[in-house]
Amino acid sequence: MIYTAKIEQTFAYPNRMRYLAESDSFVEEEYKNLFYERQVHQPYGWLKESGTPPGRHLDVIVMADREYELGDEERVRIIGVFCRNDGDNKLVGVPENREIDDFSELTDAEKEDMRRLYPRERAGEGWFGRERAESIIKAFFEQEG
């Protein structure tokens, strides 16, 4: 399935950006941007179909080579997920025209970026493929009803 990722964080910002829904804008926070700190250049955002921060929503890392601006939107196919014990899972998406279907098909460099982003995996945490990601998305939408 194809979703719309809205970009809320790019490598251009050393600090975290917070989305302001009422003005459809972003403000810089005092907290460090984990992607910037760990030299991971892929942008980060949320799936618009799942809600809007700070409310309930699904986070997504977009595996693309192009530069994005805050607020850009990209049609993505979900190929994987980093499952976290706190439930704040990070989906992994690729632009809809990219010809891969699963996290395992990412390049070695892209997988290394993701491992650098979350280098310590506690019990129950880790990187998983499309099937696990789809089950998380399904459960998220079932909780809404």
ROLOTI-297084 format. One line per field, with one value per residue: residue number from 1; residue in three letters; x, y, z of N, C-alpha, C in turn. Coordinates in steps of 0.2 Angstrom, whole numbers, always signed. Example, Ala and Ser with C-alpha at 12.3 -4.5 7.8 and 13.67 -1.06 7.14 Angstrom:
resi 1|2 $
resn ALA|SER $
n.xx +66|+64 $
n.yy -28|-11 $
n.zz +39|+35 $
ca.xx +62|+68 $
ca.yy -22|-5 $
ca.zz +39|+36 $
c.xx +66|+64 $
c.yy -16|+0 $
c.zz +39|+39 $
This chain:
resi 1|2|3|4|5|6|7|8|9|10|11|12|13|14|15|16|17|18|19|20|21|22|23|24|25|26|27|28|29|30|31|32|33|34|35|36|37|38|39|40|41|42|43|44|45|46|47|48|49|50|51|52|53|54|55|56|57|58|59|60|61|62|63|64|65|66|67|68|69|70|71|72|73|74|75|76|77|78|79|80|81|82|83|84|85|86|87|88|89|90|91|92|93|94|95|96|97|98|99|100|101|102|103|104|105|106|107|108|109|110|111|112|113|114|115|116|117|118|119|120|121|122|123|124|125|126|127|128|129|130|131|132|133|134|135|136|137|138|139|140|141|142|143|144|145 $
resn MET|ILE|TYR|THR|ALA|LYS|ILE|GLU|GLN|THR|PHE|ALA|TYR|PRO|ASN|ARG|MET|ARG|TYR|LEU|ALA|GLU|SER|ASP|SER|PHE|VAL|GLU|GLU|GLU|TYR|LYS|ASN|LEU|PHE|TYR|GLU|ARG|GLN|VAL|HIS|GLN|PRO|TYR|GLY|TRP|LEU|LYS|GLU|SER|GLY|THR|PRO|PRO|GLY|ARG|HIS|LEU|ASP|VAL|ILE|VAL|MET|ALA|ASP|ARG|GLU|TYR|GLU|LEU|GLY|ASP|GLU|GLU|ARG|VAL|ARG|ILE|ILE|GLY|VAL|PHE|CYS|ARG|ASN|ASP|GLY|ASP|ASN|LYS|LEU|VAL|GLY|VAL|PRO|GLU|ASN|ARG|GLU|ILE|ASP|ASP|PHE|SER|GLU|LEU|THR|ASP|ALA|GLU|LYS|GLU|ASP|MET|ARG|ARG|LEU|TYR|PRO|ARG|GLU|ARG|ALA|GLY|GLU|GLY|TRP|PHE|GLY|ARG|GLU|ARG|ALA|GLU|SER|ILE|ILE|LYS|ALA|PHE|PHE|GLU|GLN|GLU|GLY $
n.xx +4|+2|+7|+7|+21|+25|+37|+46|+59|+75|+92|+98|+95|+102|+96|+81|+65|+49|+32|+19|+3|-8|-3|+3|+17|+35|+45|+60|+67|+75|+81|+93|+95|+93|+96|+105|+115|+120|+124|+115|+108|+95|+78|+65|+49|+31|+17|+4|-9|-11|-13|-8|+6|+5|-3|-9|+0|+10|+27|+39|+54|+62|+69|+78|+88|+87|+86|+76|+64|+58|+41|+39|+31|+30|+26|+26|+31|+29|+42|+48|+53|+58|+57|+52|+54|+46|+35|+35|+38|+47|+43|+49|+51|+51|+52|+38|+41|+53|+61|+61|+55|+56|+64|+76|+81|+87|+102|+119|+125|+114|+108|+118|+117|+105|+107|+117|+109|+101|+110|+110|+101|+88|+81|+68|+68|+72|+77|+65|+56|+45|+33|+32|+31|+19|+10|+10|+6|-7|-13|-12|-22|-33|-35|-40|-54 $
n.yy -6|+11|+26|+43|+52|+65|+76|+80|+81|+85|+82|+94|+101|+103|+102|+95|+97|+103|+100|+111|+110|+119|+130|+124|+123|+123|+122|+125|+115|+113|+101|+89|+83|+66|+60|+69|+69|+56|+55|+51|+53|+52|+58|+61|+58|+58|+47|+54|+48|+42|+51|+66|+74|+83|+72|+55|+45|+38|+36|+38|+34|+39|+32|+38|+46|+60|+77|+85|+97|+104|+99|+94|+82|+65|+51|+35|+18|+6|-3|-9|-9|-2|-9|-4|-5|+3|+6|+16|+14|+14|+16|+11|+18|+19|+29|+28|+24|+17|+2|-8|-20|-24|-22|-29|-28|-16|-6|-10|+1|+9|+0|+0|+14|+14|+5|+12|+23|+17|+9|+1|-13|-18|-32|-39|-28|-21|-22|-25|-33|-29|-37|-37|-23|-20|-27|-19|-7|-11|-15|-3|+5|-3|+0|+12|+11 $
n.zz +0|-3|+5|+12|+16|+27|+29|+43|+49|+44|+39|+38|+50|+65|+78|+85|+76|+79|+74|+71|+70|+69|+62|+51|+51|+57|+72|+79|+92|+108|+110|+104|+87|+83|+71|+65|+75|+74|+61|+50|+35|+30|+28|+40|+46|+47|+43|+34|+33|+45|+56|+65|+72|+87|+91|+90|+79|+65|+64|+51|+42|+28|+15|+4|-9|-12|-7|+5|+10|+25|+29|+16|+5|+2|-8|-2|+0|+12|+19|+30|+47|+63|+78|+94|+111|+119|+111|+102|+87|+72|+56|+40|+24|+6|-8|-19|-32|-31|-34|-23|-11|+2|+18|+19|+6|+5|+2|+7|+13|+16|+26|+35|+39|+46|+56|+63|+67|+77|+87|+98|+102|+112|+121|+111|+103|+87|+69|+56|+43|+29|+31|+45|+48|+41|+49|+60|+56|+53|+65|+72|+65|+68|+81|+81|+78 $
ca.xx +0|+6|+5|+10|+25|+26|+44|+47|+66|+80|+99|+100|+94|+105|+91|+74|+60|+42|+27|+14|-2|-12|+0|+7|+24|+39|+49|+66|+67|+82|+84|+97|+92|+97|+99|+111|+120|+123|+126|+111|+105|+88|+73|+61|+42|+25|+12|-2|-15|-11|-14|-4|+9|+8|-8|-8|+2|+15|+33|+42|+60|+61|+75|+79|+94|+86|+86|+69|+63|+52|+34|+38|+27|+33|+22|+30|+29|+33|+46|+51|+51|+62|+52|+55|+50|+41|+30|+37|+41|+49|+43|+54|+48|+54|+48|+34|+44|+59|+60|+62|+49|+58|+70|+82|+84|+91|+109|+122|+126|+108|+107|+123|+114|+99|+111|+120|+104|+99|+115|+109|+95|+87|+77|+62|+69|+76|+75|+61|+54|+38|+28|+31|+29|+12|+6|+10|+1|-14|-14|-13|-28|-38|-36|-44|-61 $
ca.yy +0|+18|+31|+50|+54|+72|+77|+84|+82|+83|+82|+101|+104|+99|+101|+93|+101|+101|+102|+115|+109|+125|+134|+119|+125|+119|+126|+121|+113|+113|+94|+87|+79|+60|+58|+73|+67|+50|+56|+48|+58|+51|+62|+58|+61|+53|+45|+58|+45|+40|+57|+72|+76|+78|+67|+49|+45|+33|+39|+35|+36|+39|+30|+42|+50|+67|+82|+87|+102|+103|+100|+91|+76|+60|+45|+30|+11|+4|-9|-12|-5|-3|-10|-1|-8|+8|+6|+21|+11|+19|+13|+13|+18|+21|+32|+23|+22|+14|-5|-13|-22|-26|-19|-34|-26|-10|-6|-11|+7|+11|-4|+3|+20|+12|+2|+18|+26|+13|+4|-4|-16|-22|-38|-37|-23|-23|-20|-30|-32|-27|-41|-35|-16|-20|-29|-14|-2|-14|-14|+5|+7|-6|+3|+18|+10 $
ca.zz +0|-4|+10|+11|+21|+28|+32|+49|+51|+39|+41|+39|+57|+71|+83|+83|+74|+81|+70|+73|+66|+68|+57|+47|+51|+61|+76|+82|+99|+111|+110|+98|+82|+83|+64|+64|+79|+72|+54|+46|+31|+28|+32|+45|+47|+49|+38|+35|+34|+52|+61|+65|+78|+93|+92|+88|+72|+64|+62|+45|+39|+21|+12|-3|-10|-13|-2|+7|+15|+30|+26|+9|+5|-3|-8|+0|+1|+18|+18|+36|+54|+69|+83|+100|+117|+121|+106|+97|+82|+66|+50|+35|+18|+0|-13|-22|-38|-30|-35|-18|-7|+9|+22|+17|-1|+5|+0|+13|+16|+20|+32|+40|+42|+51|+62|+67|+70|+83|+88|+104|+102|+118|+120|+108|+98|+81|+62|+53|+36|+27|+34|+52|+47|+39|+55|+65|+53|+53|+72|+73|+62|+71|+88|+80|+78 $
c.xx +4|+3|+9|+14|+26|+33|+44|+54|+70|+87|+101|+99|+97|+101|+84|+69|+53|+37|+21|+8|-7|-10|+3|+14|+28|+43|+55|+66|+75|+85|+88|+93|+96|+100|+105|+117|+124|+124|+122|+107|+98|+83|+68|+54|+37|+21|+6|-8|-16|-13|-9|-1|+6|+3|-5|-6|+8|+21|+36|+49|+60|+68|+76|+85|+93|+85|+78|+69|+58|+45|+33|+34|+30|+28|+27|+27|+33|+36|+49|+50|+57|+57|+56|+51|+45|+35|+30|+41|+42|+49|+48|+51|+52|+49|+44|+37|+50|+57|+62|+56|+50|+64|+77|+85|+87|+98|+113|+124|+120|+106|+112|+120|+109|+102|+114|+115|+101|+104|+114|+102|+94|+82|+70|+62|+73|+73|+71|+59|+47|+33|+26|+28|+21|+7|+5|+5|-6|-17|-16|-20|-34|-40|-40|-51|-64 $
c.yy +6|+23|+38|+51|+61|+72|+82|+85|+80|+84|+90|+105|+100|+98|+98|+98|+98|+104|+106|+115|+115|+129|+130|+122|+121|+124|+122|+121|+114|+106|+93|+82|+72|+58|+62|+71|+61|+49|+51|+53|+57|+55|+57|+61|+57|+52|+49|+54|+42|+45|+62|+73|+82|+73|+60|+49|+40|+37|+35|+38|+35|+37|+32|+45|+57|+71|+84|+93|+100|+104|+96|+84|+71|+54|+39|+23|+9|-3|-12|-7|-7|-3|-8|-4|-3|+9|+12|+19|+16|+15|+15|+13|+20|+24|+27|+20|+18|+6|-10|-14|-23|-23|-23|-32|-19|-11|-8|-5|+10|+7|-1|+9|+18|+9|+7|+22|+23|+7|-1|-7|-20|-28|-36|-31|-25|-21|-26|-28|-29|-30|-38|-27|-16|-22|-23|-8|-5|-13|-7|+7|+3|-3|+9|+17|+8 $
c.zz +0|+1|+8|+17|+21|+32|+37|+51|+45|+42|+42|+45|+62|+77|+80|+81|+76|+76|+74|+69|+64|+63|+51|+46|+56|+65|+79|+89|+102|+111|+103|+93|+81|+77|+63|+68|+77|+64|+49|+42|+29|+32|+36|+45|+49|+43|+39|+36|+41|+58|+60|+72|+81|+94|+89|+80|+71|+61|+56|+44|+32|+18|+5|-3|-11|-7|-1|+11|+20|+27|+19|+10|+0|-2|-7|+1|+7|+17|+24|+42|+59|+75|+90|+106|+120|+116|+101|+91|+76|+60|+45|+28|+12|-4|-17|-29|-37|-30|-30|-14|+0|+12|+20|+10|-1|+4|+7|+17|+19|+26|+37|+43|+47|+57|+66|+70|+77|+84|+93|+103|+108|+116|+117|+103|+92|+74|+59|+46|+35|+30|+41|+52|+45|+45|+60|+62|+54|+60|+74|+71|+65|+78|+87|+81|+84 $
